[in-house]
Amino acid sequence: MRKQKGVDRVKISFEIPGEFPGMNEIVTAAKQHFGTYSGMKQTFTDLVCWTAPRNHQFAGPVKVSMEWYSKNRKRDPDNIMAGQKFIFDGLVNSKVILNDTQKYIVEIEHRFKVDSKNPRVIVEVEEID
């Protein structure tokens, strides 16, 4: 976790280990049974809560950047970033942000990289003026 202050802006950064389910896995879980998707969502939202820093709550609008490290290049970027739903819900549940509506999240950025030995997501949340 990194917390930076500069020109009255706060930015935090943290790492979530592993790969999130992609859109294909999410849709498959939702079609199987409502409990299958619910369990998946709970697992990954909790993972975000456990790794998110709790030393700052953003009260206003933020930019959220996600750097997705996958095991390989086989998954489409739009499939990979479907996990952002769990990340936003985890940020709200851990009280890093007040809500995940457009009032609070005004910019989202995604970057995609490969690390076969250490798949992960690096999340940055930054205050916006």
Order of alpha helices (4+ residues) and beta strands (2+ residues): beta-beta-alpha-alpha-beta-alpha-alpha-beta-beta
